[in-house]
């Protein structure tokens, strides 16, 4: 490397007034600095290294090789080839901030993302995406706190533990002046629905918002949404609803049952699983100033130009974001998942309203068919059989086998089983969360049922 030449190193040290490279690290305590050479493996040639990496990576088994029923926050949906083709174009891969020629086209594409998602949600105000569903939830809760001036949030306990962890991070430690207290609301172990009596006990004059999801982390469609929203509003709190947008072709939009702020994931909208990456989140609300002024995200606006029929696209409310105010912004947004917004926009445009309806109905039919086949296996029970979308809880307690053992046996059949819930939700026994989407055929579902029958019979 050019800069490793001793003369160039010395020139750089002289330029900054430092005698040696070691002086650059003087602020690091001695006990934290390695005092011996790194114990590195023998150097390999390029061809040897490539072969070594291929052999190492071949130990992994992917969802292309195995039949996959894992979901729980990152789902295997079909991504049309056109989505990948558009996203890989150089206009997107090389577009950066600050060049008017590239900004205009990029802003138009982002506007299409926001406007299409707004149509799907029946909401007028949609910000640019953030890093994940959990980040969107954390931002929305802080928005509600600023709007109401309150410092508590009620969160349903039937939630992804990782998402809850992110929410707690956004609510900050108790020592911080802007700390928000998270109060968990129980769910009914028989139905999976929120316990409304417990909600009434938790909600009070300090509650900034009530947060719940539909479908929930356990797959349950929370049909008590209007009652939950009424309880929140009666206490002067905001109602925040988390939603999987691909369900909105068949389920009511959260605004229809009282949501004030809607958040969720963008990953099902044309984004591959990418080893757990690409799980962006969105925030949406009514187009009211009290909401707009509290968003931490960027907005994209459209306006007329001097030429009739021609429009311009640009950033708006930039000054209230961390891009405009840095640490004094509404919350720290930082670099986000804006490239995935292009994929999301292309996917939504390809699908259209009928496409969302068709894929939603297909997922419902296949998921319920799979649940019925699995429930017919002796000792196996589907926990919440009447109201789920694409994920459902399967209880193996009656088989005398643990989920870990069953999933290990399924892998021998070339199948990834459901997410083990036994540690995070012990009250559900030896239960797993299975996911069925439009990518699963009837043959796939029969293969799963047959494999489960064989595994639990051992």
N, C-alpha and C positions, 0 to 999 in steps of 0.2 A: 504494500500500500504506500502511496506517495508520501503521506504524512508521517510514516514511520521512519523515514530517513533521518539519521541523527542531526544533520545540519538543519533540516526543516523543523524538527522538534525544538531545537535550540532557538531558532528564529521566533517560533511561537511563544516560547517561554520568555524570551527577552521582550517581546511585544507587550506581554501582560505583567512584566516585572516580577517573575517568579524564578527562583534558582533551579528548581528541579520539579519533576512530575510528582514526586512524593509530597512536596509542599502543598500541592493542590488538595490533598486528602488529609491535611493536618487537623482539620476540624473533626475528623472521625476518630473516636477514642481508640487508643492503641489495642485494647483487648478485642475490639471488633474488626481489626485488620488482620488479614492472613499473613503470617510471618514465614511461610514456606511456599515453594512453587505449587501451583495447582497440580493435583494428581490426575492428569489427563490420560486417556487411553492412547495407544500408539497411533501416530498419524496414518491416515488411509489415503490412497489415491482417490480421485473423483469416481472412477468406476467401482472401486472397492467399497467406497462409502455409499454409493447408490445401491449397490447390491445388499449391503448390510441393512440399510433403511427399508428396502422392499421386504426383506425377510422378517424384519421386526414388525412392520405394519401388517404383514399377512397374518399375524396372529389374531388381529381384530376380526370380528364378524360384523357385517353391516346389515342394515335393513334392506339392502338390495339382495343380499344372500339369504337372509333369514326372513321368515314371515313374522311381521312385527305387530304387536298389540299394545305397545307402550305409548302413552300420551303424557298426561299429567303436566302439561305446560308447553310441550313441544311436540307437534303432531305430524303424522305422515299424511299429507294431502297431495293430490295431483297438481303438479305445476306445468301448465301448458308450455310447449317448446317456444312459443312466441314470446313468452315472458323472458326467458333466458336470452333469447336473440336480441331483444330490445335493450335489456340491461347491460349486455356486453358491448354495446356500441361505444365507440371512442368518445362520442359527445358527452356521455355520462361518466365514463371512467376517467376522463381528463378534465372535467368541468370543475373549476374551483371558484371560490369567492373573489370578487374584485374585478372581473372582466365583463363589461357590459354585454359583449357579444355572446358570451356563454351564459351569463346570469339570466338573460331574458328567456331563453328556451328552457333552462333549468327551472326558473320560477314558474313558467307556464305548466310544466310537468308536475311540479309540486302543487300548484293550484288545482290541477285535475285530481290529484290524490285527495286533497282536502274536500273538494266539492263532491266527489263521488262517495267518499266515506260519510260525509254529512247527509247525503241523500239516503244512504243505507240506514243511518242512525236516526233520520228525521230531525236532525239538528243543524243549526245554521252556522255554528262557530266550531271549527276544528283546527287545532294547532298542528304544527309539524311534529312528526313522531319523536318519541324519546326511546331510551335504550331497551325498556322491557315493560311488561304489564305491571310489575311491582313498582318500577320507577314512576309510571303513570299514576298508580294508586297513591304513592307517596306525595307526588306533586298535587294531586287533586285534593287530598286531605289537608295539605298546607294551604291551598287556595281557600277551602271552606273555613279554615281557622282564621285566615285574614279577613274573609267576608263577614264572619259572625263575631269575631273578637273572642272566641272561646278556645279552650285548651284541652278538650277531650274528644276522642273519636270512638264510636262503637263499631266493632268489626266482627263479622260472623266467624266462629271458630272453625267451621268447615271450609278452610282455606289452605292453599298450598303453603307449607311451612317456609319454603324459600321466599315466597311472595310476602308472607307476614314478616319475615326477617328484614326484607328491604323496607317495608312500611315502617317498622320500628326504627330503622336507621334514619329515615326521613323525619320521624317524630323526635329524633335527637335524644341524647341522654338527659336524665333528670337534672343534672347540674347546669344544663344550658338554659339561657333565658327564654328561648323559643321552644322549649320542650312541650310535647303533646302527650297526654296519657292515652294509651291504647287499652280499651276495655273490651274484652271478648264476650260475645253473645253465644250462648249454647245453641246446639241444634238437636232436633228430635232424633234419637238413634233409630227409631222405627221408620221414619219417613225421609230423613235427611234434610228436612226443611228447618228454617230458623225457628227457634223457640220464641214466640211472640211475648209470652209472659216474662221471660227473662229479658227480652229487649226492653220492655216497659220498665223493668227494674234498673236497667243500665242507663237508659237515656234520661238526661236531666238538663238543668239550666246551664251546665258547662259543656254540653255536647255540641261540638261544631258540626259533626256529620255522622250519619250512619252509612256504613259501607257493606254491601253484600254483592254476590255474584249470581248470575244465571246464564247458562248452566253453572252450577257450583263446581268447586274442585272435585267433589264426589260425583259429578255428572248430573246432579238433580236439577230439574227445572223448578226454580223458586217461584211458584204460582201465587205466593202471598205478597208479591211486590207492592201492590197498591196499599195493602194494610201496613207494610213496613214503612212506606213513604209517608203515609198518614200519621203514623206514630212519630216519625222524625220531624215532620213539619209542625205537628202540634206542639213540639218542644222547642220550635224555632231553629231546628237543625237542618242542614242540607242533606239531600239524599244522593249518594254516589253509588252507581251501579257498574260493576265490572261485567263485560260481556265478550263472548267469542263471536266476532262479526260474521263468521260463516254460518252461524245459526239463524241470522236475521232474515233469511229467505223463508223460514217457517215459523219463527217465534216473533212475538210482538217486540217492537223497539222499546227500550227502557223508558223513553219519554212518555210512552202511552200509559205507563203505570206510575208516573210521578217522579222519575229521575230528574235531578237538577244538573248533575255532571255525570257524564258517561265516559268510562275508560275501558281499556281492554288491550288485547294483543293484535298485532298485524301479521304475525307469522303464518296463519292459515291462508292469507291472501297472496298466494304466489311466491312464497319463500321456502326454499328447501330447508331441511332440518340443520344442515351444516354443522354437524357434531354439537348441536345445542346452541349454535349461534343464529343470528338473524331474527331474534325474538323481540322485535320492536313493540312499543306500546303507543297508544293514542289517548288524547284527551279531547272531549267535545262538550259543548253546552249550548244553551240558548244564546242568541246574539243580543246580550244585554251588557251594558257597560260595567256593571258590578262584577260580572264574570270576566269579561275581556281584560279588564285592568289588573286581574290577578294571575293571568297565565304566565308561566315562566318560559314558554316555548315561542318560537318564531311563528308569525302569521304571514300568509301570502295574500295580497290583495290584487284585484283587477280594476282597471280604469280605462275610460275612453282616451283616445289620442286625438291629435288634430286631424287625422285622416278618418273619415267616416267608415265604420265597420272594422276598424283596426283597434286592437286593445293592447294595453301594456300590463305587465305583471311585476310586482315588486314587494319588498318586505314592508310590513307595517307593525306598529307598536314595538319597534326594535329597541327603543330606548329603555323599556322596562325589563328587558331580558338581561341575562348575564353577559350576552354579547355586547350590549350597550352600556350596562352599569357595572360589569364585572362582579365583584363580591357583594355589591349593593343591589343586585338584581332581585327579582321576585323569588328566585331559587336558582341554583346553579344548574344550567342545562348542558353546557359544554358540547363537544362533538357528539353527534347522535347517529341515527341509522337512516340518514337521508337517502342513501342509495337504494335502500329497500323500499322507500316510498315510491320510487319509479316502478319497481316490480309490482307493488300493491296497486298502483294506478293502472298498469297494463292488465293485470289480472281482473280487476273490477270492470274495466272497459270490455274485456272479452266476455265476461260472464253476463253482465246486464241483469235486470230484475228477474227474468225467467231463469237464467242460469243459476242464480242464488236459490231460487225456489226449487229447481230440479235437484241440485246437489244436496240441499237440506233435506228434501224428502227421501232421497237415496240413502243418506246417512242414517236417518231415522229408521227406515225400513230394515237396513242391514244390521244396525246395532241391536234393534229389538229382536230380530231373527236370531242373532248370535246369542243374546241373553236367554231366549227361550230354549235353545239347544243346550246351552251350558247348564241351565237350571234343571234340566231333565236328568242330569247325571246324579247318581246316588251319593248323598252326603254333601252335595254342593248346593248353595243357595245364592240367588241374586238378591242383594240386600234391599234395594229401593226399586222395585220392578215396574212401577207405573208411570214415572215421569222423568225420563232422562233423554239426552240428545245423542251424543256420540260416545260418551264414557259411562260406565256402570260398575258398581262394586260387586265383586263376587266373593262370597264367604266360604272358605274351605274348612272351617272349624269342624264341621261334621265328618270330615274324612280322616281326622286325626293326623293330618300332614300339615307342615308349615308351608307358607307361601314360598319361602326360600327354597325348600326341597322341591316343591312343585315346579318352580321356575327353572331350577337346575335340570330337572328331568325333561322339561319342555325344550330346553336348548339342545338336548340330545336328539330331539325330533326336528331341529332346525327352526324352532319357534321362540321368539321373545314373548314371554308372558306379560301379565299386567304388573303395574307398579305396586310393590309391597307396601301396604298401609299399616301393618301391624305395629310398627314402632311409633308412628306419628298419631295413630288413632287406635289405641289398644282396646277401646270399648267396642270396636267393630270385629274383634277377634282376629283370626288368621284370614284377613281379607286383602284383595288386590283390586286395583283400578284398571279395568280393561278398556281399550279404545278401539273403536271400529269406525272407519271412514269410507269414503267413496272408492278408495283404492282396493278395498277388500272384496273379493268375489264370493259367491256362494260356496265354491269349492274350497276357498281359504277358510271360511267359517266352519265348514264340515270337517276340514282337516284339524282345526283347533279343537272342536268338540271331541273328535275321535281320539286325539292325542291326550286330552284331559281325562277322558274315560279310562284310557289305558294307564295313565300315570297314577290316578287316585285309587285304582283297583289293586295296585301292587301291595 
